[in-house]
Amino acid sequence: MIPTSLRGENVENIPSIQVPIDSYILKDRITSRVLMEKDLDRPVSPASLTKILTSIMAIESGRLDDDVVIPVEATLVEPSKAGFRPGERVKLYDLVKAAMVSSSNDAAFAIAIHLAGNVDNFVAIMNRKARVIGMNSSRFTNPAGFDKGIYAGNSSTASDLMKLAEYAIRNPFFNSIAKLEYAIFNEQTTHKQYCLRTHNKLLEKYPYTVGIKTGFTARAGKCLIARAIKENRDILLVMLNAKTDRWGVAEEMFDNAFTGGPMNPALFASLNRFDTVSTPPLTYTTARAEKHRVRLSKNVSAKSSRMLSGRKKGTSRHETLALKRHSGRPVAAISKNGKRIAPAATASRKQRNSTLAINKNVKKSKNDT
């Protein structure tokens, strides 16, 4: 059953196609009509689609020009990561680019700790913001989209994620980032350049695509929120746990929405069931780098979020666990003058062996696309 807020014209005529996707919704934003849908209210893991909420909260904080000192805890998360080092200084708006474009988990956690003091504080604010947006069936446990261990229970629905997407794309600065193929920016002290590439292959495969975010974990499967604009049509798609080539399915759904023609069920039998979740090495020219560079717009709202101000720093579950797992491992930092600071002391052999044993028990997995 389609919620009232998502109900469109001629709901009874919405086609029912056997698409190998757990849940999805295709919506015409101009007419507010739902064109296709399946299991809108089914609870699923949204994976890195979570970072849309993290990013829009950072944008609305009014602090995009802040220099964020990368905390150790943010660098200890699992991939995908930009590869920040503790003590590096990165603009908040560049962290938003890293989180949205290359789905960098270290960027998402750095955003959370900078704005709210620690991860737990930020998660509490995330869930309050989700309620304000109308995401009443969602529960977030972290800013990146992890869904196992202490972060188990990070969940949403196609219906809620459509609300989140529609809310986020009303922000011009968010849209300017969501459509980027590359995020290119400098660390503020050493001027080291980060060059990050998008995981959203629709940006190169489908000419009408204008963003916005991909996601993947072993539990969530392949997820996608995509937007395509052609002439006077503006179509938004939410796709969760696709067991087929999500890029081909998205193209077919968008083409169907633009032309009004019937979906071709045979398409799904011919698509590659396992589209890749890896990203090719980044190659770019200086001209292309400049083309995809985004700077802070003067039109970004300077309105500061009261919910994100005055937060005291403290130790959350994330910081405690991350530091425990990496105890005994020397971590280099960056000083104010840009020089690497060596660890105060080398870990003993016993400590190193203990850390190695812990890490062997920590299952590594791909968390994002």
TIKE-758179 format. One record per residue (C-alpha): x, y, z; residue in one letter. Coordinates in steps of 0.05 Angstrom, whole numbers, padded with zeros to 5 digits, always signed. Example, Ala and Ser with C-alpha at 12.3 -4.5 7.8 and 13.67 -1.06 7.14 Angstrom:
BEGIN
+00246-00090+00156a/+00273-00021+00143s/
END
This chain:
BEGIN
+00000+00000+00000m/+00027+00069-00018i/+00031+00120+00038p/-00012+00182+00028t/+00049+00227+00021s/+00074+00185-00038l/+00007+00170-00069r/+00002+00193-00141g/-00051+00194-00195e/-00079+00128-00220n/-00046+00089-00165v/-00087+00027-00183e/-00053+00026-00252n/+00018+00023-00226i/+00051-00035-00264p/+00074-00096-00226s/+00138-00122-00258i/+00179-00178-00228q/+00244-00140-00218v/+00298-00174-00177p/+00302-00117-00126i/+00277-00121-00054d/+00243-00054-00056s/+00240+00007-00101y/+00200+00068-00119i/+00201+00109-00184l/+00169+00177-00178k/+00155+00236-00224d/+00172+00297-00182r/+00134+00345-00227i/+00067+00309-00221t/+00081+00275-00155s/+00059+00211-00188r/+00088+00144-00167v/+00104+00107-00232l/+00129+00041-00203m/+00137+00013-00133e/+00150-00050-00093k/+00149-00061-00018d/+00155+00013-00001l/+00152+00001+00074d/+00197-00059+00079r/+00253-00046+00130p/+00321-00054+00097v/+00393-00032+00108s/+00405+00032+00068p/+00481+00024+00069a/+00516+00089+00047s/+00451+00122+00026l/+00455+00141+00100t/+00508+00192+00081k/+00456+00234+00046i/+00427+00251+00114l/+00497+00263+00143t/+00515+00309+00085s/+00451+00351+00086i/+00459+00361+00161m/+00530+00386+00150a/+00506+00433+00095i/+00450+00460+00138e/+00496+00471+00198s/+00520+00537+00169g/+00592+00515+00183r/+00615+00491+00114l/+00676+00535+00116d/+00702+00504+00181d/+00771+00473+00182d/+00759+00403+00209v/+00816+00370+00245v/+00812+00296+00227i/+00805+00256+00291p/+00841+00190+00300v/+00775+00154+00309e/+00751+00174+00239a/+00812+00144+00207t/+00801+00075+00238l/+00736+00059+00204v/+00730+00005+00150e/+00733+00024+00075p/+00712+00057+00032s/+00758+00113+00056k/+00790+00176+00028a/+00853+00159+00068g/+00856+00220+00114f/+00910+00220+00168r/+00898+00241+00240p/+00910+00316+00250g/+00900+00335+00177e/+00856+00397+00167r/+00802+00391+00115v/+00745+00440+00099k/+00677+00414+00121l/+00649+00424+00051y/+00706+00380+00024d/+00688+00326+00073l/+00616+00329+00047v/+00644+00320-00024k/+00685+00260-00002a/+00625+00229+00034a/+00577+00239-00025m/+00622+00228-00085v/+00667+00171-00064s/+00626+00148-00004s/+00684+00158+00044s/+00668+00130+00112n/+00725+00169+00145d/+00695+00233+00119a/+00626+00216+00146a/+00654+00201+00215f/+00697+00264+00215a/+00635+00305+00199i/+00597+00273+00256a/+00651+00283+00308i/+00665+00354+00287h/+00592+00377+00288l/+00568+00340+00350a/+00628+00323+00392g/+00623+00248+00383n/+00587+00197+00341v/+00532+00180+00391d/+00512+00253+00397n/+00509+00260+00322f/+00467+00196+00314v/+00416+00223+00363a/+00411+00287+00322i/+00407+00246+00257m/+00346+00209+00284n/+00312+00273+00306r/+00325+00303+00237k/+00297+00241+00204a/+00232+00250+00243r/+00228+00323+00221v/+00235+00301+00148i/+00180+00250+00159g/+00223+00188+00160m/+00183+00154+00214n/+00203+00083+00196s/+00279+00095+00197s/+00330+00086+00251r/+00403+00106+00243f/+00461+00079+00284t/+00520+00115+00251n/+00535+00169+00200p/+00564+00124+00146a/+00515+00067+00137g/+00550+00009+00172f/+00499-00045+00192d/+00535-00097+00234k/+00567-00103+00302g/+00553-00042+00346i/+00520-00010+00285y/+00469-00065+00274a/+00398-00039+00264g/+00415+00017+00216n/+00352+00013+00174s/+00303+00051+00131s/+00251+00040+00076t/+00243+00059+00003a/+00187+00106+00024s/+00230+00142+00076d/+00290+00147+00031l/+00247+00179-00023m/+00228+00231+00028k/+00301+00242+00046l/+00322+00248-00027a/+00266+00298-00043e/+00286+00338+00018y/+00360+00339+00001a/+00354+00357-00072i/+00317+00421-00054r/+00386+00447-00032n/+00427+00476-00091p/+00494+00463-00058f/+00475+00390-00045f/+00456+00382-00118n/+00522+00412-00141s/+00559+00357-00103i/+00511+00300-00118a/+00525+00303-00193k/+00601+00305-00189l/+00643+00251-00222e/+00705+00272-00182y/+00718+00306-00115a/+00784+00343-00117i/+00808+00385-00058f/+00869+00402-00016n/+00887+00389+00056e/+00893+00458+00088q/+00962+00452+00122t/+01005+00411+00075t/+00963+00425+00013h/+00963+00351-00004k/+00913+00340-00059q/+00858+00288-00053y/+00828+00262-00119c/+00767+00218-00108l/+00723+00186-00160r/+00648+00173-00158t/+00620+00103-00153h/+00557+00124-00190n/+00566+00094-00259k/+00500+00124-00283l/+00535+00191-00289l/+00575+00164-00347e/+00526+00112-00373k/+00461+00153-00376y/+00462+00223-00405p/+00403+00250-00365y/+00429+00231-00296t/+00441+00286-00246v/+00462+00246-00184g/+00454+00226-00129i/+00483+00167-00086k/+00501+00094-00087t/+00509+00045-00029g/+00532-00026-00015f/+00544-00072+00044t/+00541-00148+00046a/+00475-00143+00085r/+00444-00086+00045a/+00464-00109-00024g/+00470-00060-00081k/+00430+00004-00068c/+00419+00067-00109l/+00383+00133-00107i/+00385+00165-00175a/+00354+00226-00209r/+00346+00239-00283a/+00319+00302-00317i/+00297+00306-00390k/+00259+00364-00419e/+00201+00377-00370n/+00207+00310-00334r/+00243+00302-00267d/+00246+00229-00244i/+00272+00203-00178l/+00288+00129-00165l/+00302+00093-00099v/+00328+00021-00107m/+00346-00025-00049l/+00382-00092-00051n/+00386-00101-00126a/+00403-00172-00145k/+00418-00152-00217t/+00454-00097-00255d/+00425-00035-00221r/+00453+00011-00275w/+00415-00025-00331g/+00351-00029-00289v/+00355+00046-00273a/+00366+00064-00346e/+00306+00021-00367e/+00262+00052-00312m/+00282+00123-00331f/+00271+00110-00405d/+00203+00081-00390n/+00185+00142-00347a/+00207+00190-00402f/+00172+00155-00460t/+00112+00126-00424g/+00125+00058-00457g/+00119-00010-00423p/+00175-00041-00383m/+00210-00099-00417n/+00211-00159-00368p/+00260-00195-00413a/+00311-00141-00398l/+00323-00168-00328f/+00339-00238-00352a/+00394-00209-00398s/+00426-00163-00347l/+00489-00183-00310n/+00466-00206-00241r/+00528-00180-00206f/+00546-00110-00227d/+00614-00090-00201t/+00621-00054-00134v/+00692-00032-00145s/+00718+00034-00173t/+00771+00038-00229p/+00835+00076-00213p/+00828+00151-00220l/+00858+00182-00282t/+00846+00255-00299y/+00876+00315-00333t/+00886+00382-00302t/+00830+00410-00345a/+00783+00356-00323r/+00802+00366-00251a/+00783+00439-00256e/+00718+00421-00290k/+00696+00378-00231h/+00722+00423-00176r/+00667+00452-00131v/+00678+00512-00086r/+00634+00538-00030l/+00577+00579-00058s/+00564+00647-00029k/+00490+00630-00032n/+00497+00572+00018v/+00454+00588+00078s/+00492+00618+00136a/+00437+00596+00183k/+00470+00556+00239s/+00436+00493+00264s/+00421+00500+00338r/+00419+00425+00345m/+00492+00420+00324l/+00519+00476+00369s/+00545+00472+00439g/+00558+00397+00438r/+00610+00374+00487k/+00663+00327+00462k/+00664+00259+00494g/+00677+00186+00482t/+00623+00148+00446s/+00616+00073+00432r/+00650+00083+00365h/+00711+00118+00393e/+00718+00067+00449t/+00714+00007+00403l/+00758+00037+00349a/+00814+00055+00397l/+00809-00012+00432k/+00817-00049+00366r/+00877-00008+00347h/+00910-00006+00416s/+00985-00016+00411g/+00987+00006+00338r/+01028+00070+00329p/+00989+00124+00292v/+01024+00182+00259a/+00993+00251+00262a/+01002+00318+00228i/+01029+00378+00267s/+01006+00449+00258k/+01066+00464+00213n/+01048+00405+00168g/+01101+00356+00191k/+01088+00283+00207r/+01092+00268+00281i/+01120+00199+00297a/+01086+00159+00352p/+01113+00173+00421a/+01137+00102+00430a/+01141+00039+00389t/+01092-00014+00410a/+01122-00075+00444s/+01123-00142+00409r/+01070-00167+00457k/+01025-00107+00441q/+01035-00116+00366r/+01018-00190+00371n/+00956-00173+00411s/+00934-00122+00360t/+00947-00171+00303l/+00904-00223+00338a/+00847-00173+00346i/+00851-00151+00273n/+00849-00223+00248k/+00783-00231+00284n/+00754-00168+00253v/+00723-00189+00187k/+00740-00141+00132k/+00686-00126+00081s/+00669-00078+00025k/+00620-00029+00053n/+00606+00019-00003d/+00600+00031-00076t/
END
